[in-house]
Amino acid sequence: MNNSSEIRQPETRVPVDADSVEEELLPAGPINRIASVDALRGLVILLMIFVNDVAGVKTAPAWLKHVSAEADGMTLPDMVFPAFLFIMGMSVPLAMGRALARGLSRKRLLAKVLVRTITLLVMGVLMVNMEQHNPGYRGLWGLLAYPAIFMAFIVVPPGPERRRKIFLIVRVIGFVALAVLALFYRTADDKHLILGPIFDQSDTVWLRHSWWGILGLIGWAYLVTSLIYLVLGRRREWLIGAAGLLAMLYVADHEGLFSRVDSRAWLAWAAPVIRQIQRLVEGFGAHVSIGQSLGSLASISMAGCCLGAILLPGSGIRTHAERLRWTITYGIGLTLAALLFDPLYGINKIRATPAWCFYCASLTTLAWAVLYWIMDVRKYRAWSLIVRPAGMNPLTAYILHPWIFMITGFLNLPIWCYKSSELPVIVAIIGCLTVAFAVVGLTGLIDRLGCRMKA
């Protein structure tokens, strides 16, 4: 997840390698920090923690619960994840613009994208498998896994040297701890162990990606968005077209990517090649949903990437009024796209339908426009102090909440008593809000200590 919403043009440019990104990817000048980007990310993380906590409240109202896979509609919790995907996509051109301005070559930038994607996928798989592991002694495996994840992917500061060495040691300890935990991983039925194939010839299964988890889905969307942006640059009309094509990938996958090949006589000459491609696609599709993870969900991030591109120097949209007009028009366009897709598959988060994607992208676009007017135009920024820690260190805030839940369960602490069905629902909601703000506050404290997660 990119936390960068600032591009600073250095006075002395670092020489750019011959294989660096073409000129249209490079920012033309400095840009002030866009406070509303960090604030929106912080608000989304705060809301994500809140709705995750509310999920355990049986008496919560329907609008605070996720809809089912058969429903045609969405509630507040259904809008949180796509809002984060959108703001992540919005940060892609800003973060890459800063890196390119510093002279980072295309190869190095691509390598960073791949490493960040793998990091998110690994964390996603680990968190998904926590739901299936043998709880052992009161959930000890998951209790140890979260701090190991934090240590393994902690950001190593550039200096001073002693502090840098300490953080490097912490990362090594984290990776070793994750490796040990993985070796001893068991599923909840206590039958599967990684050492099974060596010592036991019975059916064995290790860590599995039954789905990639929220962080894994973010990783796939980030990969698609970043690769497209590296190719297309900040050409807004091309980025909009890419978002539309990604949504159409969902349609094609839903209807069958190769379902009409046999009925096309004019493709007979290419049938052997097409069949080979089909086998490759189907093999890849057995591990990741092409229509959802690489299609509709990625279209949300791509839509955000397009909005982020207007904030780059040289975009041609520079004044506050121009940005607000463009953003509102863009939000209306996303709503129209959602209306066109709505009759096909309806609105549903679990199925990641294109209409749901574009409705959520539109709402997030308009929400950012409001924040931009408040914070960057009117300069009312003091209030954002309460959400800024989550915006600057979102991964830490995201994993902190379930880890606290595990700690309290391990110690048998009754701090979650506010979720009791015997109490009025308003008590539960206030409790969930309190926990969300407490997690964000704790994230801020961790950030003050110089500890951030790398992703």
C-alpha positions as CSV (number, residue, x, y, z in Angstrom):
1,M,0.0,0.0,0.0
2,N,1.4,3.3,-1.0
3,N,1.3,6.0,1.7
4,S,2.8,8.6,-0.5
5,S,0.7,11.6,-1.6
6,E,3.5,14.0,-2.2
7,I,6.0,14.6,-5.0
8,R,9.0,16.8,-4.3
9,Q,11.2,17.7,-7.3
10,P,14.8,17.7,-6.1
11,E,16.8,20.8,-7.0
12,T,19.5,18.6,-8.6
13,R,18.1,15.7,-10.6
14,V,19.7,12.3,-10.2
15,P,20.9,11.1,-13.7
16,V,18.2,8.9,-15.2
17,D,19.2,5.5,-16.6
18,A,18.8,4.9,-20.3
19,D,16.0,2.4,-19.6
20,S,14.0,4.8,-17.4
21,V,10.4,5.5,-18.1
22,E,9.5,7.7,-21.0
23,E,9.1,11.5,-20.6
24,E,5.3,11.4,-20.2
25,L,5.7,9.5,-17.0
26,L,7.9,12.1,-15.4
27,P,6.5,15.0,-13.4
28,A,7.1,18.4,-14.8
29,G,7.6,20.1,-11.5
30,P,7.0,20.0,-7.7
31,I,3.6,19.6,-6.1
32,N,2.6,20.4,-2.6
33,R,1.4,17.6,-0.4
34,I,-2.3,16.7,-1.0
35,A,-3.5,16.5,2.6
36,S,-6.9,15.1,1.6
37,V,-5.3,11.9,0.2
38,D,-3.8,10.9,3.5
39,A,-7.0,12.0,5.3
40,L,-9.2,9.9,3.1
41,R,-7.0,6.9,3.5
42,G,-7.1,7.4,7.3
43,L,-10.9,7.7,7.4
44,V,-11.2,4.5,5.3
45,I,-8.9,2.5,7.6
46,L,-10.8,3.8,10.7
47,L,-14.1,2.8,9.1
48,M,-12.6,-0.6,8.1
49,I,-11.7,-1.3,11.7
50,F,-15.1,-0.2,12.8
51,V,-17.1,-2.4,10.5
52,N,-14.9,-5.4,11.1
53,D,-15.6,-5.0,14.8
54,V,-19.3,-4.4,14.2
55,A,-19.4,-7.7,12.3
56,G,-19.3,-9.5,15.7
57,V,-22.4,-7.6,17.0
58,K,-25.4,-9.8,16.3
59,T,-28.0,-7.1,17.0
60,A,-26.3,-4.5,14.7
61,P,-28.7,-2.9,12.1
62,A,-28.8,-4.3,8.6
63,W,-27.0,-1.3,7.1
64,L,-23.9,-2.2,9.2
65,K,-23.8,-5.7,7.9
66,H,-22.4,-7.1,4.7
67,V,-25.0,-8.2,2.1
68,S,-25.1,-11.9,1.1
69,A,-23.8,-13.2,-2.2
70,E,-27.4,-13.5,-3.5
71,A,-28.3,-9.9,-2.7
72,D,-28.6,-7.0,-5.2
73,G,-27.5,-4.0,-3.3
74,M,-24.8,-2.8,-0.8
75,T,-24.5,-1.4,2.7
76,L,-21.9,0.8,4.4
77,P,-19.5,-2.1,5.1
78,D,-19.6,-3.1,1.4
79,M,-18.2,0.3,0.5
80,V,-15.1,0.3,2.7
81,F,-12.9,-2.2,0.9
82,P,-13.4,-0.7,-2.6
83,A,-12.8,2.8,-1.1
84,F,-9.4,1.5,0.0
85,L,-8.7,0.0,-3.4
86,F,-9.6,3.3,-4.9
87,I,-7.3,5.4,-2.7
88,M,-4.5,2.9,-3.2
89,G,-4.9,3.4,-7.0
90,M,-5.0,7.1,-6.5
91,S,-1.6,6.9,-4.7
92,V,0.1,4.9,-7.5
93,P,0.9,7.9,-9.8
94,L,1.8,10.1,-6.9
95,A,4.3,7.5,-5.4
96,M,5.7,6.6,-8.8
97,G,6.0,10.2,-9.8
98,R,8.1,10.9,-6.8
99,A,10.3,7.8,-7.5
100,L,10.7,8.8,-11.2
101,A,11.6,12.3,-10.2
102,R,14.4,10.9,-8.1
103,G,15.8,9.1,-11.1
104,L,14.6,5.6,-10.4
105,S,14.8,3.4,-13.5
106,R,11.9,1.5,-14.9
107,K,13.5,-1.9,-14.0
108,R,14.0,-0.9,-10.4
109,L,10.5,0.5,-10.2
110,L,9.1,-2.7,-11.7
111,A,11.1,-4.7,-9.1
112,K,9.6,-2.7,-6.3
113,V,6.1,-3.3,-7.6
114,L,6.7,-7.0,-7.8
115,V,8.2,-7.1,-4.3
116,R,5.4,-5.1,-2.8
117,T,2.8,-7.4,-4.5
118,I,4.5,-10.5,-3.2
119,T,4.6,-9.0,0.3
120,L,0.9,-8.3,0.2
121,L,0.1,-11.8,-1.1
122,V,2.2,-13.5,1.5
123,M,0.6,-11.5,4.3
124,G,-2.9,-12.2,2.8
125,V,-2.3,-16.0,2.7
126,L,-1.0,-16.0,6.3
127,M,-4.0,-14.1,7.6
128,V,-6.4,-16.3,5.7
129,N,-4.9,-19.5,7.1
130,M,-5.2,-18.1,10.6
131,E,-8.8,-18.8,10.3
132,Q,-8.1,-22.5,9.6
133,H,-5.2,-23.3,11.8
134,N,-5.3,-25.6,14.7
135,P,-5.9,-23.2,17.6
136,G,-3.5,-25.3,19.8
137,Y,-3.1,-23.6,23.1
138,R,-5.8,-20.8,23.0
139,G,-4.8,-19.5,19.5
140,L,-1.1,-19.3,20.2
141,W,-0.2,-19.8,16.5
142,G,-2.1,-16.7,15.3
143,L,-1.0,-14.8,18.4
144,L,2.6,-15.2,17.4
145,A,2.1,-14.9,13.6
146,Y,0.9,-11.2,13.8
147,P,4.0,-9.8,15.5
148,A,6.2,-12.0,13.2
149,I,4.5,-10.4,10.2
150,F,5.0,-6.9,11.6
151,M,8.7,-7.6,12.3
152,A,9.4,-9.3,9.0
153,F,7.9,-6.4,6.9
154,I,9.0,-3.5,9.1
155,V,10.5,-0.5,7.3
156,V,14.3,-0.2,7.8
157,P,15.2,3.5,8.3
158,P,18.1,4.9,6.3
159,G,20.0,5.9,9.5
160,P,21.7,6.3,11.8
161,E,23.7,3.1,11.3
162,R,23.1,1.6,14.7
163,R,19.3,2.1,14.4
164,R,19.4,0.6,10.9
165,K,21.2,-2.5,12.1
166,I,18.7,-3.0,14.9
167,F,15.8,-2.8,12.4
168,L,17.6,-5.2,10.1
169,I,18.0,-7.7,13.0
170,V,14.3,-7.3,13.8
171,R,13.4,-8.1,10.2
172,V,15.6,-11.2,10.2
173,I,14.0,-12.4,13.4
174,G,10.5,-11.8,11.9
175,F,11.3,-13.8,8.8
176,V,12.8,-16.7,10.8
177,A,9.7,-16.7,13.1
178,L,7.4,-16.8,10.1
179,A,9.4,-19.7,8.6
180,V,9.2,-21.7,11.9
181,L,5.5,-21.0,12.3
182,A,4.9,-22.1,8.7
183,L,6.7,-25.4,9.3
184,F,4.5,-26.1,12.3
185,Y,1.3,-25.0,10.6
186,R,-1.7,-27.3,11.0
187,T,-5.3,-27.0,9.8
188,A,-8.1,-26.9,12.3
189,D,-8.9,-30.7,11.8
190,D,-5.3,-31.4,13.0
191,K,-4.6,-33.7,10.0
192,H,-2.4,-31.6,7.7
193,L,1.2,-30.7,8.5
194,I,3.9,-29.5,6.2
195,L,6.2,-32.4,7.4
196,G,3.4,-34.9,6.5
197,P,4.8,-35.8,3.1
198,I,8.1,-36.8,4.8
199,F,6.9,-38.6,7.8
200,D,3.3,-39.5,6.8
201,Q,2.0,-40.6,3.4
202,S,-1.6,-39.6,4.2
203,D,-3.3,-36.7,2.5
204,T,-1.4,-33.6,3.4
205,V,-2.0,-29.9,2.8
206,W,0.1,-26.9,3.8
207,L,-0.8,-23.2,3.9
208,R,-3.5,-22.7,1.2
209,H,-4.9,-19.8,-0.7
210,S,-8.5,-20.8,-0.7
211,W,-8.8,-17.1,-1.2
212,W,-6.0,-14.5,-1.0
213,G,-7.5,-12.5,1.9
214,I,-8.1,-8.8,1.8
215,L,-4.4,-7.9,1.6
216,G,-3.9,-10.5,-1.2
217,L,-6.8,-9.0,-3.2
218,I,-5.2,-5.5,-2.7
219,G,-1.9,-7.0,-3.9
220,W,-3.4,-8.3,-7.2
221,A,-5.2,-5.0,-7.8
222,Y,-2.0,-3.1,-7.0
223,L,0.0,-5.2,-9.4
224,V,-2.4,-4.7,-12.3
225,T,-2.8,-1.0,-11.7
226,S,0.9,-0.4,-11.4
227,L,1.8,-2.3,-14.5
228,I,-0.8,-0.5,-16.6
229,Y,0.4,2.9,-15.3
230,L,4.0,2.1,-16.1
231,V,3.0,1.4,-19.7
232,L,0.4,4.1,-20.2
233,G,1.8,6.9,-18.0
234,R,-0.4,9.8,-16.9
235,R,-2.6,9.8,-20.1
236,R,-6.0,10.1,-18.4
237,E,-8.1,9.0,-21.4
238,W,-6.0,5.9,-21.7
239,L,-6.3,5.2,-17.9
240,I,-10.1,5.6,-18.1
241,G,-10.2,3.2,-21.0
242,A,-8.1,0.7,-19.1
243,A,-10.5,0.8,-16.1
244,G,-13.3,0.1,-18.6
245,L,-11.5,-2.9,-20.1
246,L,-10.8,-4.4,-16.7
247,A,-14.5,-4.2,-15.9
248,M,-15.2,-5.9,-19.3
249,L,-12.7,-8.6,-18.3
250,Y,-15.1,-9.5,-15.5
251,V,-17.9,-9.9,-18.1
252,A,-15.7,-12.0,-20.4
253,D,-14.6,-14.3,-17.6
254,H,-18.2,-14.6,-16.3
255,E,-19.5,-15.6,-19.8
256,G,-16.5,-17.7,-20.6
257,L,-13.3,-16.2,-22.1
258,F,-13.0,-19.0,-24.8
259,S,-16.7,-20.1,-25.0
260,R,-17.2,-18.8,-28.6
261,V,-13.9,-19.8,-30.1
262,D,-15.2,-23.1,-31.7
263,S,-18.1,-21.2,-33.4
264,R,-15.7,-18.8,-35.1
265,A,-14.6,-20.5,-38.3
266,W,-12.2,-17.7,-39.2
267,L,-10.2,-18.5,-36.1
268,A,-9.7,-22.2,-37.1
269,W,-6.2,-21.5,-38.3
270,A,-5.2,-20.3,-34.8
271,A,-7.0,-23.0,-32.9
272,P,-3.8,-24.8,-31.6
273,V,-2.4,-21.5,-30.3
274,I,-5.7,-20.5,-28.8
275,R,-6.1,-23.8,-27.0
276,Q,-2.6,-23.5,-25.5
277,I,-3.4,-20.0,-24.3
278,Q,-6.7,-21.3,-22.9
279,R,-4.9,-24.0,-20.9
280,L,-2.5,-21.4,-19.5
281,V,-5.3,-19.0,-18.6
282,E,-7.3,-21.8,-16.9
283,G,-4.3,-23.0,-15.0
284,F,-3.6,-19.5,-13.7
285,G,-7.3,-19.0,-13.1
286,A,-7.3,-21.9,-10.7
287,H,-5.2,-19.9,-8.3
288,V,-6.6,-16.3,-8.8
289,S,-9.9,-15.1,-10.1
290,I,-9.2,-13.5,-13.4
291,G,-12.6,-11.8,-13.6
292,Q,-12.6,-10.4,-10.1
293,S,-9.1,-10.1,-8.7
294,L,-7.5,-9.0,-12.0
295,G,-10.7,-7.5,-13.5
296,S,-13.4,-5.7,-11.6
297,L,-11.5,-5.2,-8.4
298,A,-8.5,-3.9,-10.3
299,S,-10.9,-1.5,-12.2
300,I,-11.6,0.3,-8.9
301,S,-7.9,0.9,-8.4
302,M,-7.5,1.9,-12.0
303,A,-10.3,4.4,-11.6
304,G,-8.4,5.8,-8.6
305,C,-5.2,5.9,-10.5
306,C,-6.9,8.1,-13.1
307,L,-8.0,10.6,-10.5
308,G,-4.5,10.6,-8.9
309,A,-3.0,11.5,-12.3
310,I,-4.7,14.9,-12.3
311,L,-2.6,15.8,-9.2
312,L,0.7,15.3,-11.0
313,P,2.6,18.3,-12.2
314,G,2.0,19.0,-15.9
315,S,-1.4,17.3,-15.9
316,G,-3.1,20.5,-17.3
317,I,-5.5,20.5,-14.4
318,R,-3.8,22.7,-11.8
319,T,-6.2,25.1,-10.1
320,H,-8.5,24.1,-7.3
321,A,-11.5,24.9,-9.3
322,E,-10.3,22.9,-12.3
323,R,-9.6,19.9,-10.1
324,L,-13.0,20.1,-8.4
325,R,-14.9,20.4,-11.7
326,W,-13.0,17.5,-13.2
327,T,-13.5,15.3,-10.2
328,I,-17.2,15.9,-10.0
329,T,-17.6,15.3,-13.7
330,Y,-15.5,12.1,-13.3
331,G,-17.7,10.9,-10.4
332,I,-20.8,11.4,-12.5
333,G,-19.2,9.5,-15.3
334,L,-18.4,6.6,-13.0
335,T,-22.0,6.6,-11.8
336,L,-23.2,6.3,-15.4
337,A,-20.9,3.4,-16.0
338,A,-22.3,1.7,-12.9
339,L,-25.9,2.2,-14.3
340,L,-24.9,0.6,-17.6
341,F,-23.4,-2.5,-15.9
342,D,-26.2,-2.7,-13.3
343,P,-28.6,-4.7,-15.5
344,L,-26.0,-7.4,-16.2
345,Y,-25.1,-8.7,-12.8
346,G,-26.6,-6.3,-10.3
347,I,-24.8,-4.8,-7.3
348,N,-22.9,-7.2,-5.0
349,K,-19.6,-7.1,-3.1
350,I,-19.0,-10.8,-2.7
351,R,-19.3,-11.3,-6.5
352,A,-17.4,-8.1,-7.2
353,T,-19.8,-7.0,-9.9
354,P,-18.8,-4.1,-12.1
355,A,-21.8,-2.0,-11.1
356,W,-20.8,-2.3,-7.4
357,C,-17.2,-1.4,-8.4
358,F,-18.1,1.7,-10.2
359,Y,-20.8,2.9,-7.7
360,C,-18.2,2.6,-5.0
361,A,-15.5,4.3,-7.1
362,S,-18.0,7.2,-7.8
363,L,-18.8,7.6,-4.1
364,T,-15.1,7.6,-3.1
365,T,-14.4,10.1,-5.9
366,L,-17.0,12.5,-4.6
367,A,-15.9,11.9,-1.0
368,W,-12.4,13.0,-1.9
369,A,-13.7,16.1,-3.7
370,V,-15.4,17.1,-0.4
371,L,-12.2,16.5,1.6
372,Y,-10.1,18.3,-1.0
373,W,-12.3,21.4,-0.7
374,I,-12.2,21.3,3.1
375,M,-8.5,20.5,3.5
376,D,-6.6,21.7,0.5
377,V,-8.8,24.6,-0.6
378,R,-10.2,25.9,2.7
379,K,-7.1,24.6,4.7
380,Y,-9.2,23.1,7.6
381,R,-6.8,20.3,8.5
382,A,-6.5,20.2,12.2
383,W,-9.3,17.7,12.6
384,S,-7.4,15.1,10.5
385,L,-5.0,14.5,13.4
386,I,-7.4,11.9,14.7
387,V,-7.1,9.8,11.5
388,R,-3.7,10.7,10.2
389,P,-1.9,7.8,11.9
390,A,-4.0,5.3,10.1
391,G,-3.5,7.1,6.8
392,M,0.3,7.1,7.2
393,N,0.6,3.6,8.5
394,P,-2.4,1.7,7.3
395,L,-1.0,-1.8,7.4
396,T,-0.1,-1.6,11.0
397,A,-3.6,-0.3,11.9
398,Y,-5.2,-3.1,9.8
399,I,-3.4,-6.0,11.6
400,L,-3.4,-4.4,15.0
401,H,-7.1,-4.9,15.5
402,P,-7.3,-8.7,15.1
403,W,-4.0,-9.1,17.1
404,I,-5.5,-7.2,20.0
405,F,-8.6,-9.5,19.7
406,M,-6.3,-12.5,19.9
407,I,-4.4,-11.2,22.9
408,T,-7.5,-10.5,24.9
409,G,-8.9,-14.0,24.0
410,F,-5.6,-15.6,25.1
411,L,-5.6,-13.7,28.4
412,N,-9.4,-14.2,28.9
413,L,-9.9,-10.4,29.2
414,P,-13.6,-9.4,28.9
415,I,-13.0,-6.2,27.0
416,W,-15.4,-7.2,24.2
417,C,-18.3,-7.5,26.5
418,Y,-19.9,-4.4,24.8
419,K,-20.9,-6.8,22.0
420,S,-23.2,-8.8,24.2
421,S,-26.7,-9.2,22.8
422,E,-28.1,-8.4,26.2
423,L,-26.9,-4.8,25.9
424,P,-28.6,-2.1,23.8
425,V,-27.2,-2.0,20.2
426,I,-26.2,1.6,20.7
427,V,-23.8,0.5,23.4
428,A,-22.2,-2.0,21.0
429,I,-21.8,0.6,18.3
430,I,-20.2,3.1,20.6
431,G,-17.9,0.4,21.8
432,C,-16.9,-0.5,18.3
433,L,-16.2,3.2,17.5
434,T,-14.1,3.5,20.7
435,V,-12.1,0.4,19.7
436,A,-11.5,1.8,16.2
437,F,-10.2,5.2,17.5
438,A,-8.1,3.3,20.1
439,V,-6.5,1.2,17.4
440,V,-5.7,4.3,15.3
441,G,-4.3,6.0,18.4
442,L,-2.1,3.1,19.1
443,T,-1.0,3.1,15.5
444,G,0.1,6.7,15.9
445,L,2.1,5.8,19.0
446,I,3.9,3.0,17.1
447,D,4.5,5.4,14.3
448,R,6.1,7.9,16.7
449,L,8.5,5.1,17.7
450,G,9.6,5.0,14.0
451,C,8.0,1.6,13.3
452,R,6.1,1.2,10.0
453,M,5.2,-1.8,8.0
454,K,6.7,-2.1,4.5
455,A,4.2,-2.8,1.7
